[in-house]
Amino acid sequence: MPRKLTLIRHSAINNAFAHCYVGRRDVHLSPEGKLQAGCLAHQLQATNNGIDTLWCSPAARAQQTADPIAEQLNLQYTLHEKLHEVDFGSWEGLTFDQICAMDPQQVNAWARLEESFCFPNGESHRHFNQRITQIATAVHNSTAEHLAIVSHGGVIRALICQLVGWPVSDTMKIIIIRGGYATLDFYDHHAVLTGLYNDI
């Protein structure tokens, strides 16, 4: 039987930031997000998918998503600093339109996924990609039969690409909504994407 990985994006956040770029800013789940997290926990338990290990980003919104999952599955989760979302720096809390109006040249460099790109006063692509590689290595080295990770959209998309061997440019071809999740199977060090669930 292949080892399994479930990648869970945190649930819906406070409406004031719902359409903004939120990386390291520690926002909380909205009431809807808390309901989503509860439904997700029941869904994961009902499918009897055998999750035996749970990792979580230290962000409050990720922990609030992980809490009902851990309770439903009778697990303790482990916080991993590298599972934080990318640090958007000066762009934190802004919409895409606001960012484009403020810094169009930087947006173009970001869209091209230039390795040298760095969010203003934030994290560089290079550092973020190094983090993703370290997470992927930890996943491969895990002894869990079914590892679940609660993290963020950017981390999950990048991690999927790295694990299945897709180029970094394919990260923007994956949609995983807040409260959604993805599943992968592992055959030795080869991963296969088995599902994307965006209808929680």
Backbone as JSON Lines, residues from 0, in Angstrom:
{"i":0,"aa":"M","n":[0.84,-1.2,0.0],"ca":[0.0,0.0,0.0],"c":[0.88,1.25,0.0]}
{"i":1,"aa":"P","n":[0.54,2.26,-0.81],"ca":[1.35,3.49,-0.82],"c":[1.14,4.3,0.45]}
{"i":2,"aa":"R","n":[2.18,5.02,0.85],"ca":[2.01,6.02,1.9],"c":[1.16,7.15,1.35]}
{"i":3,"aa":"K","n":[0.46,7.83,2.24],"ca":[-0.48,8.87,1.8],"c":[-0.17,10.21,2.46]}
{"i":4,"aa":"L","n":[-0.51,11.27,1.74],"ca":[-0.34,12.64,2.22],"c":[-1.61,13.42,1.9]}
{"i":5,"aa":"T","n":[-2.13,14.12,2.91],"ca":[-3.25,15.03,2.71],"c":[-2.8,16.44,3.06]}
{"i":6,"aa":"L","n":[-2.94,17.37,2.11],"ca":[-2.52,18.75,2.28],"c":[-3.76,19.62,2.41]}
{"i":7,"aa":"I","n":[-3.95,20.23,3.56],"ca":[-5.18,20.96,3.9],"c":[-4.88,22.46,3.98]}
{"i":8,"aa":"R","n":[-5.62,23.24,3.21],"ca":[-5.5,24.68,3.32],"c":[-6.43,25.15,4.43]}
{"i":9,"aa":"H","n":[-5.95,26.08,5.26],"ca":[-6.78,26.6,6.34],"c":[-8.11,27.13,5.82]}
{"i":10,"aa":"S","n":[-9.09,27.19,6.69],"ca":[-10.45,27.6,6.3],"c":[-10.55,29.11,6.12]}
{"i":11,"aa":"A","n":[-11.77,29.57,5.81],"ca":[-12.02,30.99,5.5],"c":[-11.61,31.9,6.65]}
{"i":12,"aa":"I","n":[-11.04,33.06,6.29],"ca":[-10.53,33.99,7.3],"c":[-11.47,35.2,7.45]}
{"i":13,"aa":"N","n":[-11.14,36.02,8.42],"ca":[-11.88,37.25,8.7],"c":[-12.18,38.0,7.4]}
{"i":14,"aa":"N","n":[-13.43,38.4,7.22],"ca":[-13.87,39.01,5.96],"c":[-13.07,40.24,5.56]}
{"i":15,"aa":"A","n":[-12.52,40.94,6.52],"ca":[-11.74,42.15,6.2],"c":[-10.51,41.83,5.36]}
{"i":16,"aa":"F","n":[-10.05,40.57,5.42],"ca":[-8.85,40.17,4.69],"c":[-9.14,39.11,3.63]}
{"i":17,"aa":"A","n":[-10.42,38.84,3.39],"ca":[-10.79,37.72,2.52],"c":[-10.23,37.82,1.11]}
{"i":18,"aa":"H","n":[-10.08,39.05,0.59],"ca":[-9.6,39.23,-0.78],"c":[-8.21,39.87,-0.82]}
{"i":19,"aa":"C","n":[-7.5,39.74,0.29],"ca":[-6.18,40.34,0.41],"c":[-5.09,39.27,0.46]}
{"i":20,"aa":"Y","n":[-3.86,39.71,0.19],"ca":[-2.73,38.8,0.35],"c":[-2.33,38.78,1.82]}
{"i":21,"aa":"V","n":[-2.44,37.6,2.41],"ca":[-2.16,37.43,3.84],"c":[-1.13,36.31,3.98]}
{"i":22,"aa":"G","n":[0.05,36.67,4.42],"ca":[1.1,35.69,4.61],"c":[1.39,35.49,6.08]}
{"i":23,"aa":"R","n":[2.24,36.35,6.63],"ca":[2.64,36.22,8.03],"c":[1.72,36.97,8.99]}
{"i":24,"aa":"R","n":[0.84,37.83,8.46],"ca":[-0.1,38.51,9.35],"c":[-1.0,37.46,10.0]}
{"i":25,"aa":"D","n":[-1.12,37.52,11.31],"ca":[-1.79,36.43,12.04],"c":[-3.28,36.7,12.17]}
{"i":26,"aa":"V","n":[-4.0,36.51,11.09],"ca":[-5.45,36.69,11.12],"c":[-6.11,35.4,11.58]}
{"i":27,"aa":"H","n":[-7.37,35.52,11.96],"ca":[-8.11,34.37,12.49],"c":[-9.2,33.94,11.52]}
{"i":28,"aa":"L","n":[-9.73,32.75,11.77],"ca":[-10.84,32.26,10.96],"c":[-12.08,33.1,11.19]}
{"i":29,"aa":"S","n":[-12.88,33.23,10.15],"ca":[-14.2,33.85,10.28],"c":[-15.15,32.82,10.89]}
{"i":30,"aa":"P","n":[-16.35,33.23,11.32],"ca":[-17.33,32.24,11.78],"c":[-17.59,31.17,10.74]}
{"i":31,"aa":"E","n":[-17.65,31.57,9.47],"ca":[-17.83,30.59,8.4],"c":[-16.64,29.63,8.35]}
{"i":32,"aa":"G","n":[-15.45,30.17,8.54],"ca":[-14.25,29.35,8.51],"c":[-14.24,28.32,9.63]}
{"i":33,"aa":"K","n":[-14.73,28.69,10.79],"ca":[-14.79,27.74,11.91],"c":[-15.77,26.62,11.6]}
{"i":34,"aa":"L","n":[-16.88,26.96,10.96],"ca":[-17.83,25.92,10.54],"c":[-17.2,25.01,9.49]}
{"i":35,"aa":"Q","n":[-16.47,25.61,8.55],"ca":[-15.77,24.83,7.53],"c":[-14.81,23.83,8.17]}
{"i":36,"aa":"A","n":[-14.04,24.31,9.15],"ca":[-13.06,23.45,9.8],"c":[-13.73,22.27,10.48]}
{"i":37,"aa":"G","n":[-14.87,22.53,11.11],"ca":[-15.61,21.44,11.75],"c":[-16.12,20.43,10.73]}
{"i":38,"aa":"C","n":[-16.66,20.93,9.63],"ca":[-17.15,20.04,8.57],"c":[-16.02,19.22,7.97]}
{"i":39,"aa":"L","n":[-14.88,19.86,7.77],"ca":[-13.72,19.16,7.22],"c":[-13.27,18.05,8.17]}
{"i":40,"aa":"A","n":[-13.25,18.34,9.46],"ca":[-12.85,17.33,10.43],"c":[-13.76,16.11,10.36]}
{"i":41,"aa":"H","n":[-15.07,16.36,10.27],"ca":[-16.02,15.25,10.18],"c":[-15.85,14.48,8.87]}
{"i":42,"aa":"Q","n":[-15.58,15.2,7.79],"ca":[-15.4,14.54,6.5],"c":[-14.18,13.64,6.51]}
{"i":43,"aa":"L","n":[-13.06,14.14,7.06],"ca":[-11.85,13.34,7.12],"c":[-12.04,12.1,8.0]}
{"i":44,"aa":"Q","n":[-12.79,12.28,9.09],"ca":[-13.04,11.14,9.97],"c":[-13.98,10.13,9.32]}
{"i":45,"aa":"A","n":[-14.99,10.64,8.61],"ca":[-15.99,9.76,7.99],"c":[-15.41,8.92,6.87]}
{"i":46,"aa":"T","n":[-14.4,9.45,6.18],"ca":[-13.81,8.69,5.07],"c":[-12.87,7.59,5.56]}
{"i":47,"aa":"N","n":[-12.61,7.58,6.88],"ca":[-11.77,6.53,7.48],"c":[-10.45,6.38,6.72]}
{"i":48,"aa":"N","n":[-9.82,7.54,6.5],"ca":[-8.63,7.53,5.65],"c":[-7.33,7.24,6.38]}
{"i":49,"aa":"G","n":[-7.39,6.96,7.66],"ca":[-6.22,6.47,8.38],"c":[-5.14,7.49,8.66]}
{"i":50,"aa":"I","n":[-5.48,8.76,8.75],"ca":[-4.47,9.77,9.1],"c":[-3.89,9.43,10.46]}
{"i":51,"aa":"D","n":[-2.57,9.29,10.54],"ca":[-1.94,8.94,11.81],"c":[-0.98,10.0,12.33]}
{"i":52,"aa":"T","n":[-0.71,11.03,11.5],"ca":[0.21,12.09,11.9],"c":[-0.3,13.4,11.34]}
{"i":53,"aa":"L","n":[-0.23,14.46,12.15],"ca":[-0.76,15.76,11.75],"c":[0.27,16.84,12.04]}
{"i":54,"aa":"W","n":[0.65,17.58,10.97],"ca":[1.54,18.73,11.1],"c":[0.75,19.98,10.81]}
{"i":55,"aa":"C","n":[1.22,21.11,11.35],"ca":[0.47,22.36,11.19],"c":[1.39,23.56,11.15]}
{"i":56,"aa":"S","n":[1.04,24.52,10.32],"ca":[1.69,25.84,10.33],"c":[1.41,26.5,11.68]}
{"i":57,"aa":"P","n":[2.36,27.31,12.18],"ca":[2.12,28.0,13.45],"c":[1.07,29.12,13.38]}
{"i":58,"aa":"A","n":[0.66,29.51,12.18],"ca":[-0.31,30.61,12.05],"c":[-1.61,30.27,12.77]}
{"i":59,"aa":"A","n":[-2.22,31.28,13.4],"ca":[-3.45,31.06,14.15],"c":[-4.54,30.45,13.29]}
{"i":60,"aa":"R","n":[-4.67,30.92,12.04],"ca":[-5.73,30.41,11.17],"c":[-5.53,28.94,10.83]}
{"i":61,"aa":"A","n":[-4.27,28.5,10.75],"ca":[-4.0,27.09,10.5],"c":[-4.29,26.25,11.75]}
{"i":62,"aa":"Q","n":[-3.88,26.75,12.91],"ca":[-4.14,26.01,14.14],"c":[-5.64,25.92,14.43]}
{"i":63,"aa":"Q","n":[-6.38,26.99,14.13],"ca":[-7.83,26.95,14.34],"c":[-8.49,25.94,13.4]}
{"i":64,"aa":"T","n":[-7.89,25.71,12.24],"ca":[-8.38,24.68,11.32],"c":[-7.99,23.29,11.81]}
{"i":65,"aa":"A","n":[-6.78,23.17,12.34],"ca":[-6.28,21.87,12.79],"c":[-6.94,21.4,14.08]}
{"i":66,"aa":"D","n":[-7.38,22.33,14.93],"ca":[-7.92,21.93,16.24],"c":[-9.06,20.93,16.13]}
{"i":67,"aa":"P","n":[-10.14,21.2,15.37],"ca":[-11.22,20.22,15.29],"c":[-10.81,18.93,14.58]}
{"i":68,"aa":"I","n":[-9.86,19.02,13.64],"ca":[-9.37,17.82,12.96],"c":[-8.65,16.93,13.98]}
{"i":69,"aa":"A","n":[-7.77,17.53,14.76],"ca":[-7.04,16.77,15.78],"c":[-8.0,16.14,16.79]}
{"i":70,"aa":"E","n":[-9.01,16.91,17.19],"ca":[-9.98,16.39,18.16],"c":[-10.77,15.23,17.56]}
{"i":71,"aa":"Q","n":[-11.23,15.4,16.32],"ca":[-12.05,14.36,15.67],"c":[-11.25,13.08,15.45]}
{"i":72,"aa":"L","n":[-9.96,13.23,15.1],"ca":[-9.13,12.07,14.79],"c":[-8.34,11.57,16.0]}
{"i":73,"aa":"N","n":[-8.52,12.24,17.15],"ca":[-7.82,11.87,18.39],"c":[-6.3,11.88,18.2]}
{"i":74,"aa":"L","n":[-5.82,13.0,17.62],"ca":[-4.4,13.18,17.37],"c":[-3.91,14.48,17.99]}
{"i":75,"aa":"Q","n":[-2.63,14.56,18.25],"ca":[-1.97,15.82,18.58],"c":[-1.25,16.29,17.33]}
{"i":76,"aa":"Y","n":[-1.28,17.59,17.05],"ca":[-0.53,18.05,15.89],"c":[0.79,18.7,16.31]}
{"i":77,"aa":"T","n":[1.73,18.66,15.39],"ca":[3.05,19.23,15.61],"c":[3.19,20.5,14.76]}
{"i":78,"aa":"L","n":[3.64,21.58,15.37],"ca":[3.85,22.84,14.65],"c":[5.2,22.81,13.94]}
{"i":79,"aa":"H","n":[5.19,23.25,12.68],"ca":[6.43,23.33,11.9],"c":[6.55,24.74,11.32]}
{"i":80,"aa":"E","n":[7.59,25.45,11.72],"ca":[7.79,26.84,11.32],"c":[7.85,26.99,9.8]}
{"i":81,"aa":"K","n":[8.42,26.0,9.12],"ca":[8.59,26.11,7.67],"c":[7.27,26.0,6.91]}
{"i":82,"aa":"L","n":[6.18,25.65,7.59],"ca":[4.88,25.56,6.95],"c":[4.15,26.91,6.89]}
{"i":83,"aa":"H","n":[4.76,27.96,7.43],"ca":[4.18,29.31,7.31],"c":[3.99,29.68,5.84]}
{"i":84,"aa":"E","n":[3.0,30.53,5.58],"ca":[2.83,31.08,4.24],"c":[4.0,32.01,3.93]}
{"i":85,"aa":"V","n":[4.17,32.29,2.64],"ca":[5.22,33.23,2.22],"c":[5.0,34.58,2.91]}
{"i":86,"aa":"D","n":[6.09,35.27,3.19],"ca":[6.03,36.6,3.81],"c":[5.9,37.63,2.7]}
{"i":87,"aa":"F","n":[4.7,38.23,2.56],"ca":[4.46,39.21,1.51],"c":[5.02,40.59,1.85]}
{"i":88,"aa":"G","n":[5.59,40.76,3.01],"ca":[6.22,42.02,3.37],"c":[5.27,43.2,3.3]}
{"i":89,"aa":"S","n":[5.65,44.23,2.54],"ca":[4.84,45.46,2.43],"c":[3.51,45.22,1.72]}
{"i":90,"aa":"W","n":[3.36,44.09,1.07],"ca":[2.11,43.79,0.36],"c":[1.08,43.1,1.24]}
{"i":91,"aa":"E","n":[1.46,42.8,2.46],"ca":[0.53,42.14,3.38],"c":[-0.74,42.98,3.56]}
{"i":92,"aa":"G","n":[-1.88,42.32,3.45],"ca":[-3.15,42.98,3.71],"c":[-3.68,43.79,2.55]}
{"i":93,"aa":"L","n":[-2.99,43.75,1.39],"ca":[-3.44,44.51,0.23],"c":[-4.1,43.59,-0.79]}
{"i":94,"aa":"T","n":[-4.99,44.14,-1.61],"ca":[-5.58,43.4,-2.71],"c":[-4.63,43.42,-3.9]}
{"i":95,"aa":"F","n":[-4.88,42.56,-4.88],"ca":[-4.04,42.52,-6.07],"c":[-4.09,43.86,-6.81]}
{"i":96,"aa":"D","n":[-5.28,44.46,-6.92],"ca":[-5.4,45.75,-7.6],"c":[-4.58,46.83,-6.89]}
{"i":97,"aa":"Q","n":[-4.59,46.81,-5.57],"ca":[-3.81,47.8,-4.81],"c":[-2.32,47.6,-5.04]}
{"i":98,"aa":"I","n":[-1.89,46.35,-5.08],"ca":[-0.48,46.05,-5.29],"c":[-0.05,46.49,-6.7]}
{"i":99,"aa":"C","n":[-0.89,46.21,-7.68],"ca":[-0.58,46.59,-9.07],"c":[-0.46,48.11,-9.21]}
{"i":100,"aa":"A","n":[-1.34,48.83,-8.55],"ca":[-1.31,50.29,-8.62],"c":[-0.07,50.85,-7.93]}
{"i":101,"aa":"M","n":[0.36,50.19,-6.88],"ca":[1.47,50.68,-6.06],"c":[2.82,50.31,-6.67]}
{"i":102,"aa":"D","n":[2.94,49.12,-7.27],"ca":[4.25,48.61,-7.65],"c":[4.16,47.69,-8.87]}
{"i":103,"aa":"P","n":[3.74,48.21,-10.04],"ca":[3.51,47.35,-11.21],"c":[4.74,46.6,-11.69]}
{"i":104,"aa":"Q","n":[5.92,47.22,-11.62],"ca":[7.13,46.53,-12.1],"c":[7.46,45.32,-11.24]}
{"i":105,"aa":"Q","n":[7.3,45.47,-9.95],"ca":[7.54,44.34,-9.04],"c":[6.53,43.23,-9.26]}
{"i":106,"aa":"V","n":[5.29,43.61,-9.56],"ca":[4.26,42.6,-9.84],"c":[4.65,41.78,-11.06]}
{"i":107,"aa":"N","n":[5.19,42.43,-12.1],"ca":[5.61,41.71,-13.3],"c":[6.74,40.74,-13.0]}
{"i":108,"aa":"A","n":[7.68,41.15,-12.16],"ca":[8.78,40.27,-11.77],"c":[8.25,39.08,-10.98]}
{"i":109,"aa":"W","n":[7.28,39.33,-10.13],"ca":[6.63,38.27,-9.36],"c":[5.93,37.29,-10.29]}
{"i":110,"aa":"A","n":[5.19,37.8,-11.26],"ca":[4.45,36.95,-12.19],"c":[5.39,36.07,-13.01]}
{"i":111,"aa":"R","n":[6.59,36.56,-13.3],"ca":[7.56,35.78,-14.07],"c":[8.29,34.76,-13.2]}
{"i":112,"aa":"L","n":[7.99,34.76,-11.9],"ca":[8.62,33.83,-10.95],"c":[10.14,33.91,-11.0]}
{"i":113,"aa":"E","n":[10.64,35.14,-11.16],"ca":[12.08,35.31,-11.19],"c":[12.7,34.87,-9.87]}
{"i":114,"aa":"E","n":[13.75,34.07,-9.97],"ca":[14.38,33.52,-8.77],"c":[14.89,34.64,-7.85]}
{"i":115,"aa":"S","n":[15.3,35.76,-8.44],"ca":[15.84,36.86,-7.65],"c":[14.75,37.74,-7.02]}
{"i":116,"aa":"F","n":[13.49,37.47,-7.37],"ca":[12.41,38.33,-6.87],"c":[12.28,38.18,-5.35]}
{"i":117,"aa":"C","n":[12.03,39.32,-4.7],"ca":[11.78,39.33,-3.26],"c":[10.6,40.26,-3.0]}
{"i":118,"aa":"F","n":[9.61,39.8,-2.24],"ca":[8.52,40.68,-1.87],"c":[9.1,41.86,-1.08]}
{"i":119,"aa":"P","n":[8.67,43.09,-1.36],"ca":[9.24,44.25,-0.67],"c":[9.18,44.09,0.85]}
{"i":120,"aa":"N","n":[10.35,44.1,1.47],"ca":[10.46,43.91,2.93],"c":[9.94,42.56,3.38]}
{"i":121,"aa":"G","n":[9.93,41.58,2.45],"ca":[9.42,40.26,2.77],"c":[10.37,39.15,2.35]}
{"i":122,"aa":"E","n":[9.8,38.05,1.9],"ca":[10.57,36.85,1.59],"c":[10.89,36.76,0.09]}
{"i":123,"aa":"S","n":[12.04,36.22,-0.23],"ca":[12.43,36.04,-1.63],"c":[11.9,34.71,-2.15]}
{"i":124,"aa":"H","n":[11.76,34.62,-3.49],"ca":[11.41,33.35,-4.12],"c":[12.43,32.28,-3.74]}
{"i":125,"aa":"R","n":[13.7,32.67,-3.75],"ca":[14.76,31.71,-3.47],"c":[14.59,31.1,-2.07]}
{"i":126,"aa":"H","n":[14.35,31.95,-1.09],"ca":[14.2,31.44,0.28],"c":[12.94,30.59,0.41]}
{"i":127,"aa":"F","n":[11.85,31.04,-0.22],"ca":[10.6,30.27,-0.16],"c":[10.79,28.89,-0.79]}
{"i":128,"aa":"N","n":[11.44,28.84,-1.95],"ca":[11.66,27.56,-2.61],"c":[12.55,26.64,-1.78]}
{"i":129,"aa":"Q","n":[13.51,27.21,-1.07],"ca":[14.35,26.41,-0.18],"c":[13.5,25.81,0.95]}
{"i":130,"aa":"R","n":[12.58,26.61,1.47],"ca":[11.68,26.09,2.52],"c":[10.85,24.93,2.0]}
{"i":131,"aa":"I","n":[10.32,25.07,0.79],"ca":[9.5,24.02,0.21],"c":[10.31,22.74,0.04]}
{"i":132,"aa":"T","n":[11.55,22.87,-0.39],"ca":[12.43,21.71,-0.52],"c":[12.64,21.04,0.83]}
{"i":133,"aa":"Q","n":[12.82,21.83,1.86],"ca":[13.02,21.27,3.2],"c":[11.76,20.56,3.69]}
{"i":134,"aa":"I","n":[10.59,21.12,3.39],"ca":[9.34,20.46,3.76],"c":[9.2,19.14,3.01]}
{"i":135,"aa":"A","n":[9.48,19.16,1.7],"ca":[9.38,17.94,0.89],"c":[10.3,16.85,1.44]}
{"i":136,"aa":"T","n":[11.51,17.23,1.84],"ca":[12.44,16.26,2.41],"c":[11.89,15.68,3.71]}
{"i":137,"aa":"A","n":[11.3,16.54,4.55],"ca":[10.71,16.06,5.8],"c":[9.55,15.11,5.54]}
{"i":138,"aa":"V","n":[8.75,15.41,4.52],"ca":[7.63,14.53,4.16],"c":[8.17,13.17,3.73]}
{"i":139,"aa":"H","n":[9.18,13.16,2.86],"ca":[9.75,11.9,2.4],"c":[10.35,11.1,3.56]}
{"i":140,"aa":"N","n":[10.93,11.8,4.53],"ca":[11.59,11.12,5.65],"c":[10.62,10.72,6.76]}
{"i":141,"aa":"S","n":[9.39,11.18,6.69],"ca":[8.41,10.84,7.72],"c":[8.11,9.35,7.72]}
{"i":142,"aa":"T","n":[7.9,8.8,8.9],"ca":[7.53,7.39,9.03],"c":[6.02,7.19,9.06]}
{"i":143,"aa":"A","n":[5.26,8.27,8.91],"ca":[3.8,8.17,8.94],"c":[3.28,7.38,7.74]}
{"i":144,"aa":"E","n":[2.25,6.59,7.98],"ca":[1.58,5.91,6.87],"c":[0.66,6.88,6.14]}
{"i":145,"aa":"H","n":[0.07,7.8,6.9],"ca":[-0.77,8.84,6.3],"c":[-0.56,10.14,7.06]}
{"i":146,"aa":"L","n":[0.21,11.0,6.47],"ca":[0.52,12.31,7.04],"c":[-0.46,13.34,6.52]}
{"i":147,"aa":"A","n":[-1.0,14.16,7.41],"ca":[-1.83,15.3,7.02],"c":[-1.14,16.58,7.45]}
{"i":148,"aa":"I","n":[-1.18,17.59,6.6],"ca":[-0.54,18.88,6.87],"c":[-1.56,19.99,6.68]}
{"i":149,"aa":"V","n":[-1.69,20.85,7.69],"ca":[-2.55,22.03,7.59],"c":[-1.64,23.23,7.36]}
{"i":150,"aa":"S","n":[-1.81,23.88,6.21],"ca":[-0.91,24.97,5.86],"c":[-1.66,26.01,5.02]}
{"i":151,"aa":"H","n":[-1.0,26.55,4.02],"ca":[-1.48,27.71,3.27],"c":[-1.44,27.44,1.77]}
{"i":152,"aa":"G","n":[-2.19,28.25,1.01],"ca":[-2.31,28.02,-0.41],"c":[-0.99,28.0,-1.16]}
{"i":153,"aa":"G","n":[-0.15,29.0,-0.92],"ca":[1.13,29.07,-1.62],"c":[2.03,27.88,-1.3]}
{"i":154,"aa":"V","n":[2.08,27.52,-0.04],"ca":[2.9,26.38,0.39],"c":[2.39,25.09,-0.24]}
{"i":155,"aa":"I","n":[1.08,24.89,-0.2],"ca":[0.51,23.64,-0.7],"c":[0.73,23.5,-2.2]}
{"i":156,"aa":"R","n":[0.48,24.57,-2.96],"ca":[0.66,24.48,-4.41],"c":[2.13,24.19,-4.77]}
{"i":157,"aa":"A","n":[3.04,24.89,-4.1],"ca":[4.47,24.68,-4.38],"c":[4.91,23.29,-3.97]}
{"i":158,"aa":"L","n":[4.38,22.79,-2.86],"ca":[4.77,21.47,-2.37],"c":[4.25,20.37,-3.3]}
{"i":159,"aa":"I","n":[3.03,20.53,-3.8],"ca":[2.51,19.56,-4.76],"c":[3.43,19.48,-5.98]}
{"i":160,"aa":"C","n":[3.78,20.65,-6.53],"ca":[4.64,20.67,-7.71],"c":[5.97,19.98,-7.45]}
{"i":161,"aa":"Q","n":[6.57,20.27,-6.3],"ca":[7.86,19.66,-6.02],"c":[7.75,18.15,-5.83]}
{"i":162,"aa":"L","n":[6.71,17.71,-5.15],"ca":[6.58,16.28,-4.85],"c":[6.27,15.45,-6.09]}
{"i":163,"aa":"V","n":[5.51,16.0,-7.03],"ca":[5.17,15.23,-8.22],"c":[6.1,15.52,-9.4]}
{"i":164,"aa":"G","n":[7.04,16.46,-9.2],"ca":[8.03,16.73,-10.23],"c":[7.59,17.71,-11.3]}
{"i":165,"aa":"W","n":[6.65,18.59,-10.99],"ca":[6.23,19.61,-11.94],"c":[7.09,20.86,-11.78]}
{"i":166,"aa":"P","n":[7.23,21.68,-12.82],"ca":[8.0,22.91,-12.7],"c":[7.31,23.91,-11.78]}
{"i":167,"aa":"V","n":[8.11,24.81,-11.21],"ca":[7.57,25.83,-10.31],"c":[6.48,26.65,-10.98]}
{"i":168,"aa":"S","n":[6.6,26.85,-12.28],"ca":[5.62,27.66,-13.0],"c":[4.22,27.05,-12.97]}
{"i":169,"aa":"D","n":[4.11,25.77,-12.65],"ca":[2.8,25.12,-12.62],"c":[2.03,25.39,-11.32]}
{"i":170,"aa":"T","n":[2.66,26.07,-10.38],"ca":[1.95,26.33,-9.12],"c":[0.66,27.12,-9.35]}
{"i":171,"aa":"M","n":[0.68,28.01,-10.35],"ca":[-0.5,28.83,-10.6],"c":[-1.57,28.09,-11.39]}
{"i":172,"aa":"K","n":[-1.31,26.84,-11.76],"ca":[-2.31,26.03,-12.45],"c":[-3.14,25.19,-11.46]}
{"i":173,"aa":"I","n":[-2.82,25.3,-10.19],"ca":[-3.52,24.53,-9.15],"c":[-4.39,25.47,-8.33]}
{"i":174,"aa":"I","n":[-5.65,25.12,-8.19],"ca":[-6.56,25.89,-7.35],"c":[-6.93,25.04,-6.14]}
{"i":175,"aa":"I","n":[-6.64,25.58,-4.97],"ca":[-7.1,24.94,-3.73],"c":[-7.65,26.05,-2.84]}
{"i":176,"aa":"I","n":[-8.94,26.04,-2.64],"ca":[-9.6,27.13,-1.91],"c":[-9.35,27.01,-0.41]}
{"i":177,"aa":"R","n":[-9.64,28.07,0.3],"ca":[-9.56,28.0,1.77],"c":[-10.56,26.96,2.27]}
{"i":178,"aa":"G","n":[-10.06,26.03,3.03],"ca":[-10.89,24.93,3.52],"c":[-10.87,23.72,2.61]}
{"i":179,"aa":"G","n":[-10.17,23.79,1.47],"ca":[-10.03,22.65,0.57],"c":[-8.8,21.83,0.91]}
{"i":180,"aa":"Y","n":[-8.66,20.7,0.23],"ca":[-7.46,19.88,0.47],"c":[-7.12,19.05,-0.76]}
{"i":181,"aa":"A","n":[-5.88,18.56,-0.76],"ca":[-5.37,17.72,-1.84],"c":[-4.85,16.43,-1.23]}
{"i":182,"aa":"T","n":[-4.88,15.35,-2.04],"ca":[-4.36,14.07,-1.57],"c":[-3.32,13.55,-2.56]}
{"i":183,"aa":"L","n":[-2.29,12.9,-2.01],"ca":[-1.23,12.31,-2.82],"c":[-0.9,10.92,-2.28]}
{"i":184,"aa":"D","n":[-0.46,10.04,-3.18],"ca":[0.07,8.73,-2.81],"c":[1.55,8.7,-3.12]}
{"i":185,"aa":"F","n":[2.32,7.98,-2.28],"ca":[3.76,7.86,-2.47],"c":[4.14,6.41,-2.77]}
{"i":186,"aa":"Y","n":[4.9,6.27,-3.84],"ca":[5.49,4.99,-4.2],"c":[7.0,5.2,-4.17]}
{"i":187,"aa":"D","n":[7.63,4.73,-3.07],"ca":[9.02,5.09,-2.79],"c":[9.12,6.62,-2.74]}
{"i":188,"aa":"H","n":[9.92,7.23,-3.63],"ca":[10.04,8.69,-3.61],"c":[9.26,9.34,-4.75]}
{"i":189,"aa":"H","n":[8.4,8.58,-5.37],"ca":[7.59,9.11,-6.47],"c":[6.17,9.37,-5.97]}
{"i":190,"aa":"A","n":[5.7,10.61,-6.12],"ca":[4.37,10.98,-5.63],"c":[3.39,11.15,-6.78]}
{"i":191,"aa":"V","n":[2.14,10.78,-6.52],"ca":[1.06,10.92,-7.5],"c":[-0.07,11.73,-6.86]}
{"i":192,"aa":"L","n":[-0.52,12.78,-7.55],"ca":[-1.65,13.56,-7.07],"c":[-2.93,12.76,-7.33]}
{"i":193,"aa":"T","n":[-3.67,12.46,-6.27],"ca":[-4.86,11.6,-6.4],"c":[-6.17,12.36,-6.26]}
{"i":194,"aa":"G","n":[-6.14,13.6,-5.77],"ca":[-7.39,14.33,-5.65],"c":[-7.23,15.77,-5.2]}
{"i":195,"aa":"L","n":[-8.14,16.64,-5.67],"ca":[-8.28,18.02,-5.2],"c":[-9.72,18.2,-4.77]}
{"i":196,"aa":"Y","n":[-9.92,18.64,-3.55],"ca":[-11.27,18.73,-2.98],"c":[-11.56,20.17,-2.58]}
{"i":197,"aa":"N","n":[-12.36,20.85,-3.37],"ca":[-12.66,22.26,-3.16],"c":[-14.15,22.5,-2.87]}
{"i":198,"aa":"D","n":[-14.84,21.46,-2.42],"ca":[-16.28,21.59,-2.19],"c":[-16.69,21.33,-0.75]}
{"i":199,"aa":"I","n":[-15.8,21.69,0.17],"ca":[-16.08,21.45,1.59],"c":[-17.23,22.35,2.05]}
